[in-house]
Amino acid sequence: MNHQKQTLEELQRLAPALTTKKALVGIDGFVDKIVHPVAQRNGPGKDFTRIETIADFGARISSAAGKSANLEWAPVVDKLGGNGPLMANAQRCLGAQVRYIGALGKDSVHPLFCEFAALTEAITLADPGVTHAAEFKDGKIMFGSTGSLETITFPFLLQQIGLETLIKLFSEQDSISMVNWTMIPYLSEVFEGFLEQVLPAANANPDRLFFFDLADPEKRSREDLLRVLKIFGRFEQFGKVVLGLNYREAEQVDALLGFEPLPKSEANLKTQASRIREALALNTVVVHPIECAVCANAEGAAYAEGPFCDNPKITTGAGDHFNAGFLTARLMGLSPEAALTLAVATSGFYVRNAKSPTLEDLNTFIQSW
C-alpha cells in the first residue's frame, strides 16, 4: 500500500477523534511583511522582474562590496506571522481545539491578529515582532526585528497570566507546542519555569505531546543550543516530546552532538533523525527537507516523499504548516508514515494556495497527488 492510500484510510477511521483534542500553542508573534526582491523594474506596481533565487540575491549583495546598492522590496502582503500563530492557525483549520499564548499586542491586540485571537481565546503578552520575508523560488530569507519579544520571561508570564491559570491551561491540553526558541532570548528559562512550577502541579497525562521547534538556531551560541536541547528531554517525564527540525537545523544539531555529516538520502535522513533522538532521549524527532520528511521514534524510522511545488504562491509558514500537520496527525493517532504524509500535504497545500487547509481539503489534495 502506498503512503497516500494508507493515510487516507487512517484519516477516515481516526479523524472524528480530532474534534475532542485540545492544543495549546505559543509563544511568539510577528507581523509578516512578505516581499519580493526586485531585479529589474519596468514600470510601477507589479511591473517588475524579481530576483528568482537566493544565489542570485547573494550575488547582487556581494557585487556591492566596497561600493553600495539600493535594493527594493516589492510588497506582496502583510499577514499574521510567527511560528506559533501560523502553527496554531493551521491546527485550528484542521479541526483541533486551539488556545494561544503569545506576542499579539501589548496594550491591545494588533489588528492583523484580532480574528485569530478571538478564535483561539488568545492570551497576549507583548507587541509582535516584525519580519520582512524575502521569498525566492528556492527558499526565503527573513529579516526580523524582535526587541518586543525580550519582555517574555517566566516571571513576566506569572505576572500577566498567573500560576494557577497556567496550571489549569496545561492540565487541559492534549498537546503543548512552544516554538521559535531562537528569536525569544529567555525561552529556555520559560521552559524551566514550566518544568519546575507548572507541570508538576498540572493533571498527569503520559500521552500528552510536547512539540518544540528551534527556528534556525545558527545565531545562538553552541552553549545556548546544547542547554535547550537538554531541557527538551526533561519534558519526557510529563509526556512525549516531539522535536521538529528542518534539514538545515537537523544538520546543525547533528554536528553539535558530535556526529559526522551524511549525504542527503532517505537512509541517511532516517539515520540522522534516529541518532539525534537517541542522543537527546526524546520520544520523536522529525526532519523535513523541502522535498520529503522522516521521523524516528523507539519503533524505528519512517519516510514520506512530499508533493514538491516548483512555483509556490508563498513559502513563509510552510514549515509551521508541516509541524501542524504532523502534530495534529499524531494527536489523532495516525501512524508515523501517515503523519508524515499528512504533514507534507498540509505544507504542500499551503504553499500552492496561500491558505491553511481543512482535513477535507487534505483528503482531496492527497487523492489528487
N, C-alpha and C positions, 0 to 999 in steps of 0.2 A: 504494500500500500504506500503511495507517495505521501509526502508530508502534508500537502494541501488537503487531500481527501481525508486523511486521519484527523486533521484539525477541524474540518467541517463536521465530521461525525462526533468528535468530542464536544464541539460547541453546541450542537443540537441537544446533546444529553445533559450538559453541565451549565449552560448559560442561565437557566432560571435561578440558579443559586446566587447569581451576582447581585440581584436586587436587595439582598439582605446583608451584603458585605459593606463594612464601614472603613473608610480610608482617611487618614489624617496626613496632610502634606504640608511642608514648609521648606525653607523659611525665608526665602529671598523675595524679590520683586523687582522688575525692571520695566521701564518704558523702552520697547524695542523700536528703533528707527531703522527700518530696512532700506538699504541704499544700494545703488549700482554705481560703481566707479566708472566715470566717463572716459573712453579712449579718444573719441572724436565727436565733437558736437557739430551738427549740420544745421540746426535751427532750434527754436525754442521748444520747451516742453519735452516730449518724448522723442524728439528728432535727434537721436544721438546713437553712436555705437558704443557699447560698453566694453570694458576690459573683461575678456572672457575667462581667463584662468588666473590662479594665484601666482603662477610662474611669470605670466605677463605683467601682473601688478608689481611683483618683486623687481622685475627688470626696469619698470618705469621708476620705481623708487630709487633703485641703485644708480640709474642714469643721472639722478640729481645730486649725487655725492659731490661735494666741493662746489656746487652751484646752488640751485634752488628749483622748486617745482610748485605748480599750482594745480592741485587735483580737485576735481568736482565730485561730490556725492550727489547723484540724482535720486531724489526721494521716491520710494516706492509706496510705503505705507508706514504709519505709526500704529503699533499694536501693543497689547499687553504682552509682557515677556518675563524672563527669568525662568530658570529651570523648574522651580516649584510651581508657579502659576500655569505654565504650559503643560506640565505633567498632570497637575490636578484637574485642569480643564479637560484634558484628554480622557482621564479616568472617569470623570463625570459624564462625558458624552458616551462612553462605553456602557455606563449604567450603574457604576458603584455610587454609594452614598459618600460624598466627599466633604470634609471640613478643611479649611485652610488657615494657617497662621503664617504671617509674613509681612514684608515691607510693601504695603499697598497705599500708604499715605500716613503722614504723621498726625496732623490735626483733623483731616478728613480724607476719605478715600479718593484717590486720583480718578478723574473722570473715565480713563480707559479701563479701570478696574471695577467700576460701580456694579455692572451686571454680574461679573464674576464673583465679587464679594457677596452679593445678595444670594447667589445660587449656592455658594459654599459656606454660608454663615461665617464669613471670614473674621478673624481677629487680626487687626492691622497694628503694626508695631512702629514703623518708621516710613519716611519717604522712600519711594522706589529709587533704585539706581537708574542710570540711562546708558543704553548700549546703541552705538551705531554699528549695525551688522552689514558689512560689505559682502555681498553674495556673488559667487562665481560659479561656473559650471562644475568645477571640481572641488568645491568646498566653500567655506566662509571664513572671514576674519572679523572678529568682534572687538570693537574699541569701547571699553566700559569705563564709566565713572561711578565709583562705589562708595564715596565718602559717607553717604547717609546710612550705609549698612554697618558702619563701625559702632553704632549705638547698640547693636544686637548682642547683648551679653546675657548670661544666665540670671544675674541679679536684676537686670532690666526686664526680663521675661517675668520673673516673680513679681516685680513691681506692677507691670502692665496687666498681667493675667491672673496672678495669684497661684500659690502652690496647690490649693485644693481644686481649683478649676483645671489645672494641668493634669493632676492625678485623675480626675473624672474623665477628661478628654482621652487620655491614654488608655484608661480602663475600657472604654467603649470600642476601641478600634481593632479591626482585623489586620490592618497594615498601617505602618507609620513610616513615612518617607521624609528624609531630611537631606536636601540636595544643595548643590552649589557650594561645597565646602571651600573651594579656592577663593571665592570672592567675599567671604564673610570671615574676617580675621579672628573672631573669638568663637567660632563654631565648635572647635574642639572642646572648649570649656563648657559650652552649652550642652554638648553630648555628655560630658562628665557629670553635669548637674542632673541631667535626665537619669543617668545610671545610679547616682548616689541618693537623690531625693524624690524623684518622681516614680520610676519604675518599681522600686521595692515596695511602694505603697499602693501601686495600681493592681487591679484584678489580674491574677495569673492567667496566662493563655499561652501554652507551649507552642501553639500553631500560629501565633501572631508573626507576621512578616515585617522585618525591618529592612527598608531599602535605602541604600546610600549611593550617592553619585559625587565624584570629585570635581568635575567640571574643569578639566585641563589644569593640573596642578604644577605645571612646569615653573611658574613664577614663585611657588612656595619652596622653602628650603627642604633639603632631604630630611632634616630632623623633624620638621613640622609634619611632613608626609608620613614618615615612619610612625610618629606618635599617633596620628589619627587612624592609621591602618590597624594599630594595636587596639585602639579604642573600639573599633568596629567589632572585633572579636569578643569584647566584653558584653555586647548586647545578646550574644548567644544564650546567656543564662536566662534571658527573658523571652526568647522566641527563636526565630530563624532569620539569619542575616543574609540578604542578597546584596552583593556589590556589583554595580553596573559600570562597565568600562568601555569606552570606545577604543579603537585599535591603538591610537596614539597613547592614550592613558595606560592601556594594558602593557605596552612596551616600556613605559616609564616605570610602572610598578614592578614589572618582571625584572627589570635591570636593578632596581633599588633593592630587591630581595636577593640579589646575587646570582641570578640565572643568566646563562649565555643566550644571546639573541638567536631567534629562529626565523628562517624564511617563511613568508606567509603561505600557508596551505591549510586545508581542512584538518589534517592530522596534527600539524604544529599548533594551530589555534586551540584545538582540544587540549593538547599538552600544556600550553600556556595557561589556559583557564584552570586546568586541574592543579598545576603546581602552585599557582597563586592561591587557590582555595585552600590547599593543604598547608601552605606556609602560614597563612593567616588564620587557619582553623575556623573557616566560615562555612555556612550551610551551602551557599551557592555563589559562584562567580560567573558573570555574563560578560562576554567580549563581543562587541558588534562593530566590525568594519562596515564600510558603506555597502558592500555587495553581499554580505552574508552575516551570520551570527552563530555563536556557540555558547553553551553554558555547561558548567561542571558542578555536580553535587556528589554526595557519597556513593551514589549508584553508578556514576560514570559521567560521560560527556555526550552531549547531543549537538547536532549541527542542522542548520537550515539555510538554504540559499534565499536571497532576497530578490524582490522584483525591482531590479536596478532601473532608475529613471535617468535618462541621458540629458533631459532638459527640464529640470524641476521648476515649478512655479515659485517655490520657497524652500529654503533649506534650514533656516534658523528655526529650531524647535524639533527637527527631525529626530534627534537623539532622545529628547524628552518624550516624544510620542512612542518611540521604541520602548523606552522604560515603562511608560504607562501600559502599553500593550502586554509586555512580559509580566509585570507585577499583577495586572488585572487577570490575566490568564491563570497565573498560579493561585490567585485568590479563588478562582472558580474551580480549581482542581485539575486543570489541563496538564497533560504530560509535558516534560521539558521540551521535546521536539515540537509539540503543538503550540506550546507557549512561545517558543522562538518564532514559529511561523506566524502566529497572531501578532507578535511584536514587529516583525519586518513588514507585515501587511499594514499595520497601523501607521508606521512611518512612511511606507510606500504610498498609501492613500493620501496622507497629509501633504507630502511634497508635490504630488500631482494636482491636488485640489485646493491647497492652502486653507484647509479647514480640518477640524478633528472629526474622525469617523464615529458612527454608531456601530454597534455589533451587526446590525442589518447591512450597513454599508460594507463592512468587512466580509460578511458572508458572500455578498455579491462580488466583491473585489477578488477574493480568494478563488471563487468559482471561475472567474474570467482570467486568472493569472496566466 
